[in-house]
Amino acid sequence: MNADLRSLIARVWEPSGDVVRVTTGEIPPGYREAERYSYTGGQLRPRGVFALHPVVVSLRADADPGENLLVSWLTGLLGRGPLRATFSLRPERPYVWLHARGRAVARATVGWNTATSVLAVNEAVTVSALDGHRLAPRLLAESEWQGHPVTVTSWTGRPHRQGDPAPSPQIIREVAFSGPRSRVILCEAAYWKRLRAEIAALREAPRLAAVADRLAERLERCYGDVALTFGRWHGDLVPENVLWTGGRPRLDGWGLSAPDVPLGFDILHWHFHEALTARGASLHEASSAAGDAAVRLLGELGVPMEARPLVAWLFLLETALRAYRERLDGSSWNPAIYPAIIHVLSEGGVYAAP
């Protein structure tokens, strides 16, 4: 059995003990079939009797599905008719898409560990703060399943497809200015002070700490008096989190959002992720793509030319620190980011040193 699938089963169904059994087709004596899936394309999708690569979830005959099965519990939580589910197998993105009559209607984020619990709780806080914003989903429910935080948001529209446009500067501005905004020089910015404090606390990654500290010193020396605009960023602006309805985009997956960050991070993240994931580029190439995007696109957001290299460097520092945060919260190092990010941030990295 695929290792990611095995890990998903351990998270979702095994905590119920012998009340729930997961097999590849057979239903044990004394149990009844409750859910049937097919493992395909990195997801566990709802399927009928003739599923390819079937995964069958059986419930003991005397057990209550609402107490022992996540999907049944979510159905009761939302007060809807029977729901079916698609599970993401990526442990760092703990999403469950809920379907009614063959159409996705909601997405649940489940905090299985410390890192994903932060994701679920922050999504609830952020979506609640954005209540009524045209780019954000509705918060449908916030609760706990067997001690794990769960956030459920609405899901409407079709997924982003190849050929759809990247988020426009207007979209980036709307996100950035959906809350408090400020304009201040780097050395006086609260964001910069938080970043320096976080770098100073990189005790479990001494090589990353040394490189990040040297880069921060150079940035402050060269750009300390450069003014930046600060506001909210989505934090995970990738195609999987863009939905389209009537030619208008809506953004999902707000669990990594944060206020008071430099304007432009979201558009750099889009191009960084596109290179790294869609094109299979190396981290150095993806970082260069972010730098190129800074030069080409940040001007459309009103970022002056002298500030654009600074925003690109800060984005890469943020990327390294995010990987470290996730590591501290119980996830493994993201191999696409670490340890290559150490060289990227060094004086011999992808850009000329500031």
C-alpha positions as CSV (number, residue, x, y, z in Angstrom):
1,M,0.0,0.0,0.0
2,N,1.2,3.5,-0.9
3,A,3.0,5.1,2.1
4,D,1.0,8.4,1.9
5,L,-2.2,6.3,1.8
6,R,-1.1,4.3,4.7
7,S,-0.4,7.5,6.7
8,L,-3.8,8.9,5.8
9,I,-5.6,5.7,7.1
10,A,-3.6,6.0,10.3
11,R,-4.7,9.6,10.8
12,V,-8.3,9.3,9.8
13,W,-9.6,5.9,10.7
14,E,-7.2,3.9,12.9
15,P,-7.8,6.1,16.0
16,S,-11.3,4.6,16.3
17,G,-9.7,1.2,17.0
18,D,-11.5,-2.0,16.0
19,V,-14.8,-0.1,15.6
20,V,-13.5,0.8,12.0
21,R,-11.7,-1.4,9.6
22,V,-10.1,-0.3,6.3
23,T,-9.5,-2.9,3.6
24,T,-9.0,-3.1,-0.1
25,G,-12.4,-4.6,-0.7
26,E,-13.5,-7.3,1.7
27,I,-16.0,-6.5,4.5
28,P,-15.1,-8.3,7.8
29,P,-17.8,-10.4,9.5
30,G,-19.8,-8.2,11.9
31,Y,-19.1,-5.0,10.0
32,R,-21.1,-3.1,7.4
33,E,-19.7,-1.0,4.5
34,A,-19.7,2.7,5.4
35,E,-17.5,4.4,2.8
36,R,-15.8,3.3,-0.5
37,Y,-12.9,5.1,-2.2
38,S,-10.5,4.8,-5.0
39,Y,-6.9,5.8,-4.6
40,T,-5.8,7.8,-7.7
41,G,-3.8,10.8,-8.6
42,G,-2.5,11.5,-5.0
43,Q,-6.1,11.6,-3.6
44,L,-8.6,9.3,-2.1
45,R,-11.8,9.8,-4.1
46,P,-15.3,8.5,-3.5
47,R,-16.2,5.6,-5.8
48,G,-18.8,3.0,-6.4
49,V,-18.6,-0.8,-6.2
50,F,-16.3,-1.2,-9.2
51,A,-13.6,1.2,-8.0
52,L,-10.1,0.9,-9.4
53,H,-7.7,0.5,-6.5
54,P,-10.5,0.3,-3.9
55,V,-10.3,1.3,-0.3
56,V,-13.3,0.2,1.7
57,V,-14.1,1.6,5.2
58,S,-16.3,-0.7,7.3
59,L,-18.0,0.1,10.6
60,R,-18.8,-2.4,13.3
61,A,-22.5,-3.2,13.1
62,D,-23.3,-1.8,16.5
63,A,-21.3,1.5,16.2
64,D,-22.5,5.0,15.6
65,P,-21.0,6.4,12.3
66,G,-21.4,10.0,13.6
67,E,-19.1,9.2,16.5
68,N,-16.5,7.2,14.6
69,L,-16.4,8.4,11.0
70,L,-15.1,11.8,10.1
71,V,-17.3,12.2,7.0
72,S,-20.5,11.2,8.9
73,W,-19.5,13.6,11.7
74,L,-19.0,16.4,9.2
75,T,-22.4,15.7,7.6
76,G,-24.0,16.1,11.0
77,L,-22.0,19.2,11.7
78,L,-23.1,20.9,8.5
79,G,-26.7,19.7,8.8
80,R,-26.8,18.5,5.3
81,G,-27.9,15.3,3.5
82,P,-25.4,12.5,3.0
83,L,-22.0,13.8,2.0
84,R,-19.1,12.0,0.3
85,A,-15.5,13.0,0.6
86,T,-12.2,13.4,-1.3
87,F,-9.1,13.3,0.9
88,S,-5.7,14.9,0.1
89,L,-2.9,12.5,0.8
90,R,-0.4,15.3,1.4
91,P,0.1,15.3,5.2
92,E,1.1,19.0,5.2
93,R,-2.2,19.9,3.4
94,P,-4.9,18.2,5.5
95,Y,-7.9,18.9,3.3
96,V,-11.2,17.0,2.9
97,W,-13.4,18.1,0.0
98,L,-17.1,17.4,0.7
99,H,-19.5,16.5,-2.1
100,A,-23.2,16.5,-2.4
101,R,-24.8,15.1,-5.5
102,G,-21.5,14.8,-7.2
103,R,-20.5,18.5,-6.6
104,A,-18.0,19.8,-4.2
105,V,-19.8,22.1,-1.7
106,A,-17.2,22.6,1.2
107,R,-13.6,21.9,2.2
108,A,-12.6,20.9,5.7
109,T,-9.1,21.5,7.1
110,V,-8.2,19.1,9.9
111,G,-5.4,19.7,12.3
112,W,-3.9,16.2,12.7
113,N,-0.6,17.5,14.3
114,T,0.8,20.8,15.6
115,A,1.6,22.2,12.1
116,T,-1.7,21.4,10.6
117,S,-3.6,22.5,13.7
118,V,-2.0,25.9,13.3
119,L,-3.2,25.8,9.7
120,A,-6.8,24.9,10.6
121,V,-7.1,27.5,13.4
122,N,-5.5,30.3,11.4
123,E,-7.8,29.6,8.5
124,A,-10.9,30.0,10.8
125,V,-9.5,33.2,12.2
126,T,-8.6,34.6,8.8
127,V,-11.8,33.7,7.0
128,S,-13.8,35.0,9.9
129,A,-11.9,38.3,9.7
130,L,-12.6,38.4,5.9
131,D,-16.3,37.8,6.3
132,G,-18.1,39.1,3.2
133,H,-15.0,39.8,1.2
134,R,-15.6,38.9,-2.4
135,L,-12.3,36.8,-2.7
136,A,-12.8,34.8,0.5
137,P,-15.0,31.7,1.1
138,R,-17.7,31.6,3.9
139,L,-16.8,30.1,7.2
140,L,-19.3,27.2,7.6
141,A,-18.1,25.6,10.8
142,E,-15.3,25.6,13.4
143,S,-15.2,22.6,15.7
144,E,-13.1,19.7,16.9
145,W,-13.1,16.0,15.8
146,Q,-11.7,13.6,18.4
147,G,-9.5,16.5,19.8
148,H,-8.4,17.8,16.4
149,P,-9.4,21.3,15.3
150,V,-11.6,21.4,12.2
151,T,-12.4,24.4,10.0
152,V,-15.0,24.1,7.2
153,T,-15.3,26.7,4.5
154,S,-17.6,26.9,1.4
155,W,-16.3,25.6,-1.9
156,T,-17.9,27.1,-5.0
157,G,-16.7,27.4,-8.6
158,R,-14.4,25.3,-10.8
159,P,-10.7,24.7,-10.1
160,H,-8.0,26.7,-11.7
161,R,-6.9,25.2,-15.0
162,Q,-3.9,25.5,-17.2
163,G,-4.4,28.5,-19.4
164,D,-6.3,30.5,-16.8
165,P,-4.7,33.8,-15.9
166,A,-2.5,34.3,-12.9
167,P,-4.0,36.5,-10.1
168,S,-4.0,40.1,-11.3
169,P,-2.3,43.0,-9.4
170,Q,-5.8,44.1,-8.5
171,I,-6.4,40.7,-6.7
172,I,-3.1,41.0,-4.9
173,R,-4.0,44.6,-3.8
174,E,-7.4,43.5,-2.6
175,V,-5.9,40.8,-0.4
176,A,-3.2,43.1,0.9
177,F,-5.6,45.9,1.8
178,S,-8.3,43.7,3.3
179,G,-7.1,44.7,6.7
180,P,-4.7,47.2,8.3
181,R,-2.0,48.6,6.0
182,S,1.1,50.7,6.7
183,R,4.1,52.2,4.9
184,V,7.3,52.4,6.9
185,I,11.1,52.1,6.2
186,L,12.5,48.6,6.7
187,C,14.6,49.1,9.8
188,E,11.6,50.6,11.7
189,A,9.0,48.0,10.5
190,A,7.4,45.6,13.0
191,Y,7.7,42.9,10.3
192,W,11.5,43.4,10.2
193,K,11.9,43.2,13.9
194,R,9.9,40.0,14.0
195,L,12.0,38.5,11.2
196,R,15.2,39.4,13.0
197,A,14.0,37.8,16.2
198,E,13.0,34.7,14.4
199,I,16.4,34.4,12.7
200,A,18.0,34.8,16.1
201,A,16.0,31.9,17.4
202,L,17.1,29.4,14.7
203,R,18.9,27.3,17.2
204,E,18.1,23.9,15.7
205,A,19.4,24.9,12.2
206,P,22.8,26.6,12.8
207,R,23.9,26.7,9.1
208,L,20.6,28.3,8.1
209,A,20.9,30.7,11.1
210,A,24.3,31.9,10.1
211,V,23.4,32.5,6.5
212,A,20.1,34.2,7.3
213,D,21.8,36.4,9.9
214,R,24.5,37.5,7.4
215,L,21.8,38.2,4.8
216,A,19.7,40.2,7.2
217,E,22.7,42.3,8.2
218,R,23.4,43.1,4.5
219,L,19.7,43.9,3.8
220,E,19.6,46.3,6.7
221,R,22.8,48.0,5.7
222,C,21.7,48.4,2.0
223,Y,18.0,48.8,2.3
224,G,17.3,49.9,5.9
225,D,15.9,53.3,4.9
226,V,13.8,52.0,2.0
227,A,10.1,52.4,2.6
228,L,7.8,49.4,2.0
229,T,4.0,48.9,2.0
230,F,2.8,46.3,4.5
231,G,-0.6,44.5,4.5
232,R,-2.1,41.0,4.5
233,W,-0.9,38.2,2.2
234,H,-2.8,35.0,1.4
235,G,0.3,33.0,2.1
236,D,-0.4,30.0,-0.2
237,L,-1.4,31.6,-3.5
238,V,-1.1,28.6,-5.8
239,P,-3.4,27.2,-8.6
240,E,-5.0,24.7,-6.2
241,N,-6.4,27.5,-4.1
242,V,-8.0,29.5,-6.9
243,L,-11.6,28.8,-8.0
244,W,-13.4,30.4,-10.8
245,T,-17.1,31.4,-11.1
246,G,-18.4,33.4,-14.1
247,G,-14.9,34.5,-15.0
248,R,-14.2,35.8,-11.5
249,P,-11.6,34.2,-9.2
250,R,-12.1,33.3,-5.5
251,L,-9.3,32.2,-3.2
252,D,-9.4,29.3,-0.9
253,G,-6.8,27.8,1.6
254,W,-6.2,30.8,3.9
255,G,-4.5,28.8,6.6
256,L,-1.0,30.4,6.0
257,S,-2.3,33.9,5.7
258,A,-0.8,36.7,7.8
259,P,-1.1,40.4,8.2
260,D,1.6,43.0,8.1
261,V,3.9,41.5,5.5
262,P,5.5,43.3,2.5
263,L,3.2,44.0,-0.4
264,G,4.0,41.7,-3.3
265,F,4.8,38.4,-1.5
266,D,1.7,36.7,-3.0
267,I,2.7,37.3,-6.6
268,L,6.2,36.2,-6.0
269,H,5.0,33.0,-4.3
270,W,2.8,32.2,-7.3
271,H,5.7,32.3,-9.7
272,F,8.1,30.6,-7.2
273,H,5.6,27.7,-6.8
274,E,4.8,27.5,-10.5
275,A,8.5,27.0,-11.3
276,L,9.2,24.7,-8.4
277,T,6.1,22.5,-8.8
278,A,4.6,22.8,-12.3
279,R,7.8,23.1,-14.2
280,G,9.9,20.9,-11.9
281,A,12.6,23.6,-11.6
282,S,15.3,23.5,-8.9
283,L,15.1,25.8,-5.9
284,H,17.7,28.0,-7.4
285,E,15.6,28.3,-10.6
286,A,12.4,28.9,-8.7
287,S,14.1,31.6,-6.7
288,S,15.3,33.2,-9.9
289,A,11.7,33.1,-11.2
290,A,10.6,35.0,-8.0
291,G,13.3,37.5,-8.6
292,D,12.3,38.0,-12.2
293,A,8.7,38.4,-11.2
294,A,9.8,41.1,-8.7
295,V,11.4,43.1,-11.5
296,R,8.5,42.6,-13.9
297,L,5.4,42.7,-11.8
298,L,5.9,44.6,-8.5
299,G,5.8,47.9,-10.3
300,E,2.1,47.2,-11.1
301,L,1.5,47.1,-7.4
302,G,3.2,50.4,-6.9
303,V,6.5,49.0,-5.5
304,P,9.3,51.4,-6.6
305,M,12.2,50.0,-8.5
306,E,14.7,50.4,-5.6
307,A,12.5,48.3,-3.3
308,R,11.9,45.3,-5.6
309,P,15.1,43.4,-4.9
310,L,14.5,43.9,-1.2
311,V,11.0,42.4,-1.5
312,A,12.4,39.4,-3.4
313,W,15.1,38.8,-0.7
314,L,12.5,39.1,2.1
315,F,10.3,36.6,0.4
316,L,13.1,34.1,0.2
317,L,13.9,34.6,3.9
318,E,10.2,34.1,4.7
319,T,10.2,30.9,2.7
320,A,13.2,29.6,4.7
321,L,11.7,30.6,8.0
322,R,8.3,29.0,7.1
323,A,10.1,25.7,6.4
324,Y,11.8,26.0,9.8
325,R,8.5,26.8,11.6
326,E,6.9,23.7,10.0
327,R,9.8,21.6,11.1
328,L,9.4,22.9,14.7
329,D,5.7,22.1,14.6
330,G,6.3,18.4,13.8
331,S,6.6,18.2,10.1
332,S,9.7,17.0,8.3
333,W,12.0,19.4,6.4
334,N,10.5,20.1,3.0
335,P,13.1,18.5,0.7
336,A,12.2,20.9,-2.1
337,I,13.3,23.8,0.2
338,Y,15.9,22.5,2.6
339,P,18.9,22.4,2.6
340,A,19.1,24.1,-0.9
341,I,17.7,27.3,0.6
342,I,20.9,27.8,2.6
343,H,22.9,28.3,-0.6
344,V,20.2,30.4,-2.2
345,L,20.4,32.8,0.7
346,S,24.2,32.9,0.7
347,E,26.4,35.4,-1.0
348,G,27.0,32.9,-3.7
349,G,23.3,32.3,-4.2
350,V,21.0,33.1,-7.1
351,Y,21.2,36.9,-6.9
352,A,24.1,39.2,-6.6
353,A,24.6,39.9,-2.9
354,P,22.9,43.1,-1.8
